[in-house]
């Protein structure tokens, strides 16, 4: 990690840059794949799966037999852990359900709002070296709770053309209706346009690498909604001398091992804490199977000494981390004043891994500073709110003249007439 000592605010923008390529550098490749999938459907998807994933598939569709077989390939211990996580995630997201909102704004003018599920949703589940079956739980559970009729899952196959059995087990457990062996740009394009095999969906969910993130953003140009621009993972830990350096290092490494383009940031007012964490990082790194990946991420990461707590708070809000861990004597100060973060973990015994797997909160979160404007995935992400109004004769007579005056003032005579003709009939 690069050490920075009390940086000046004018340097924050450069200091807090993410180690990611620009959209322009990726967009051309994404558009090439999109155009091919739009024109050639499954044929193009199979071609790019061979090109990018080095696997030749006869079909994108996963058979029922393969899904059933996965049930036997997952250990009973892992099944129990997945069940525990499923129960906690279900509890937290079920608690987010809201009742119909109804109000009579004026006598005879009734307005209400109801939430309806998005009928067809697409879930993108990263695979490859780290098959994220936990993300299946995070996306499929709220989709099922929301009442989505069709839940389509795309995930990249391994070199044998198979999908990790834990992904299939979780998908079957959580009500996924269709599963396809396809990842990357071609998966997003398939769900955007629809192919002979993959259904077109109305909204795409899920994290991914920089190419998947740009592909999701381009999907919006073709009328498909997305959950958020969720790219490479990141964490910021704010820790003072009261924190446990081993815990802090472990949390930083838990994000660094996601990918070489992940970013981890430590902010502290204590030089001794930074030094201790740096030492712990090197010691713990040696024991990690993915140490080469984690080391590359650490090379792009920062340890920042900021002695003024208010300045530290301002920097954190400016960075707007995906994950924020608070391990200080004054946790309440940060909890009360943080404005921008995807998910917050409070205290020495709240590891970020808990939110990734089993505490109940959702781990599909805004990255790259988007937590300034975006929320993480939640039950509402899979629903849309529809407003209704019903006006009686008396109600229209009460508000009609105001509508006529406002429509006339905007120069919209037909709007005025739609009210006037009714008021005339009531006279």
N, C-alpha and C positions, 0 to 999 in steps of 0.2 A: 504494500500500500504506500502511496505517496503521501508524505507528511506535509501539511500546510499549517503555518503558524499565524493565527489571527489575521486571516485575509481581509483586505479592504473590500467594501461593498461593490466598488466599481469593477472588481475582478470576479465577483460571484458568478456572473453569467458564463464566463469561460470556464471557471472552476467546476461548475455543476453540470457541464455538458455530459450527455450520455454517450457511451462509446458505440454509437450505432451509425450505420450508413444513412445517407439522406434518402428521402423518398425518390428523388430524381434518379439516383443511382440504381434503384431497384425497379422503378415503375416500368421501364421499357421491357424488362424480362417478364414482369407480371402481365403486361398487356399482350405480349406475344402468346403466352399460355392461354389467357382469357379468350382471345380471338380464335385460337385453334379449338378450344373446347366448345365455344359457341357454334362453330361451323361443323365440327366433326364428332361431338359428343363423346361416347365411350372410347372410340378409337383414339382420340387425342389424349384422354385421361390415361389410358393404358400405355400409350407412347411415352408420356412424361413420367409415369411411374417407373418405367424401365430406365429412362434417362436419369432421373434424379435419385431414385431409391435402389437402382440396380437389381430389380426383380421383375421377371416376366410373369404376368398373370393371364389366366384364361378368362377370368371373370372378376368383376369388382364386388359382386354380391357375396356376402358371407352366408354359408348354408346353415340351416337349423341344426344339422348334425354337429357342425363345428362349435356352435354355441352350447349345445348340450354337452359335448365332450369337455369343454372348458370347465364345466362344473366339477369334473372329476380331477382336473389338473391343478386346482387351487387347494392349498392345504386347509385343513379345518381351522388352524390357528389364524390364518389370514382371513378366512371367511368370517370368523368371529370378530376380528378387528374391523373389517369392512362393515359388518352389521352394527357394531358400536358406533362407528362414524356415521353410518346412515341414520341411526336413531337420533343422534345429536343434531345432525344437519336438518333432518326432518322437523324436529322440535323447533329449532330456531327459525326456519323458513315458514313453517305453518303458523307461527305466532305473528307473522307479518301480514296475515290476511286482514282485510278491512271490510266493513259492512258498507252497504249502499249509503251514500251521502244524500240527504234530502232536505230541502229548505223551501219555504214559501217566501220568496223575496218581497212580494207585495200581495195583498189580498187577491186571490184568483190567478196568481202567477206562480206555478210550481216548477222548480228546477231540481234535478237530481243527477247523480253520477254513479255509474256502475262500471265495474272492471270485467273485461271479457278476455279469455285466453287468446294468445296468438295461435292460430290453428296449426301452422307448419313451422317448426323450428329446426335449425341445423346445429349440431354440436361438433366442434372440431376438437379432437383429443390428440395432443402431441404423442408421438411414439418414439421410435428409434432407440437410442441408448437408454432413455428413461421413459418407459411407458407410463403415462400419468393416469392410472385408473382412478386415482383420487379425484381428478377433474371430471370424470364421468358422474361421480356422486354430486359434485358441486353444481353441475348443470342439469342433469337428468332429474334430480329430486325436485328442485323448484319448478321445472317444466311440467312434471307430473302433477305436483300440487296445484299448479295454475290451471291445469285442465287442457294442456295442449294436446290436440288430437293426433298429430303425427310428429314423432321425435326421431329425427334422422341423425345418425352418428357416422362421422368419417374419421378414420385414423390410419396412419401409414402402416403398411405391412413390414415384417422383418425380411431378412434375406431369403427366407424359405417361403415367403408369401403368406405368412400367418400373422395373426394378431395375438398379442399377449393374453393368455387365458384370464388374468385378473381384470383386464379391460372388458372382456366378454362377460365375465361373471357379474361385474358391477352393472354393466349395461342391461343385462337380463333382469337383474334384481330391481332396477330402478325404472323399468317400463319403457326402455328404448324400443321403438317399433321397427327400425331398419338400420342395419349396420353395413358399412362399405369399407373395403380395403383400399383406401386412397388417402394420401396426405398432401401436405404442401399447397402450393398455388393451385394445382389442378383440383384439389378437393374443394377449395373455396369457389373456384370457377364452376365446378359441377353443381354445387348447391345454389349458385347464382342463376345459372341458365337452365338447369335441369338437363339430364342426358337420357339415353335409353334406359339406364339403370337408376341413376341418382335423381330423386325428386327435386324440383325447384322449391326452395323454402322462402319464407317471408322475412326471417331474421336469422343471422348466424352468430353463434356464441363460441367462445373459447380462446385460449391463449395460443401463442405460437412464436416462431422466430420472426426476424424482420421481414422476410418475404411473405409470410402468412399475414402479418400485420398490414402490410401495404395492400395485399390482395383483398383483405376485408374492407379496407378503405375504398378501393376501386369498386368493390361489389356495390357500394352505396350509389355509385353512378348509374347502376342498372336497376335501381328501385328496390334493392334488398337492404334491410336495416341490419345494423350490427350492435353488439352489446357495448363495445368501446374499442379504442385503439390499444389493445393489450399486447405489448411486445416483450422483449427480454426482461427477465425478473430483476428486481432491485430491492434493497433494504437499506434503511438508515437507522443506526443505533445511536441514541444520545445517552451517554453514560458518564457519571462523575466518579469520584474516588470510592464511593460506596458500592459500586457495581462489582460483580465478580468477573474478572478478566477472562477466565476460561469460558464462562457462559457467553460473554460478548463475542469472543472469537468463534465459538461454535455457531452462533446465530449468523455471523457474517459469512462463514464457510457454507452454511446451509443454503444460502442464496448463490454464492460464488460457484458452487458445483452444478448449478442449473445449466450454465453455458458460458463460453468464453466471452460473450457479449453482455453477460450479467454485470451489474454494478453494485458494489457495497460501499457504504460510507459510514465512518465513525466520527461523531462529534463529541468532544469532551472538553471540560474546563481544567482537566488534570493531566499534566504531561506524564506522570507516573502511570496513569491508567492506559494512555496510548502506548507507552513503552511495553507495559505488561501484556496488552492485547496483541501487539506486534509479535512478541515472543511466543505467545500461545498459538497464534495463527501458524507460525512456522512449525511448531511441534505437532499440532493437530493435523496440519496439512499432510504430513508424511504418512499418516495412517489411512488416508482416504483413497479408495479405489479410483476416484475421478480427480486425483490431485493435479493432473496436467491441465484439465479444464478449469479447475478452481484457481490454479496459479495464474492462468491467463486473465481470468476475471479480476483477480487481486491486482494485477499489473495496471489495470484501468481504474482502480479504486483509490479512495482518499481517506486519510485520517486527519481530521481538522481540529486544531486547538482553538477554542473560542472561550475566553475567560468571562465574558459578560453574558449572563443567562438570557437577557432580552435580545441580544444580537444573535445568540444561538437559535432562539425561537424564530426570529425573522428569517434566518437562513434556512431552517427546516421548512417553513411555510413557502419559501421561495423555491426550494428544491421539489416540494410536493411528492414525497416518496410513495411508492406502492405499498411497502410495509414500513411501519415506524415502530421501533422498540424503544421504550422509555425505561431506563434503569438508573434512577437518580434519587437523592434524598428528597427531592421536591417534585415527585411525579405529578401531584395534583396541579401544579402550575402549568406543566406542559399539557396535561389532559384538558384543562379548561381553556387553553389558548391556542391549541393547534387547530388550524383551519383547513389545511390541505394534507390529506393522507388517505390512502386506500383503505388500510386497516391498521389499527393501533394495538400494540401489545404492551401491557403495563406490568412492571415489576420484574424482579429477578427470576421468578418461576413461571413466566409466561413466554415460552419460546415461540418463535414465529412458526415453527413446525406444527404447533398445536392448531393454528388456524389453517395450515395447509391440509390437515388430515381430519381431525376428530373433535375439535372444540364445539363446532356447530356453525361457525361463521363461514362465509364463502371465500374461497381463495382466488377467484377470478376477478382481478382488480386492475384499475387503471395504472399504467406505467408512463414513463417518459414525461412526467409533469402533468399528465392529464387528470390527476386527482384534484386539480384546481377547479375542474368543471364537471367531471364524471364521477359517478358512484360505482362501487363494485357491483357485481351481479347479485340480485336479490329477487324475491318473488315478483315484484312489480316489473322486473325486466322481461318477464314472460307474459305480461298482460298489457292491454291498452285500456285507457279510461274513455268511456263514451258518456257524453253529457246529453241530457234529455230536458225538454221543457214542455209543459202543458198549460195553456192559457185559457181561462174561461172568458165568456162575454164580458163580464164585469172587469176581469183583469186587463183585457185589451183596452177597454174604455179608460182604465186608470193610467196605463203607460203609453197608449196610442199616440197622443199628441206629442209626447217627448220624442217618440220614434220618428214621427213626421217631420218635426223641426230639425232633428239631427240629420236625417236623410237629405232634406232639402238643402241644409247648410253644406253638405258634402257634394251636392250637385247630382245626387242619385235619385232621379224622379221615380223610377220604377220601384225602388225600395219604398218610397213614400206612398206610392199608389197601392202597394200590397197591403198597407195598413188602412189607408183612406177608404178603399172600396169596402172593407169590412165594417169600418166605423159607420159609413153611410148606411149600410144594410141594417145596422143595429139601431139607427135613429127612429 
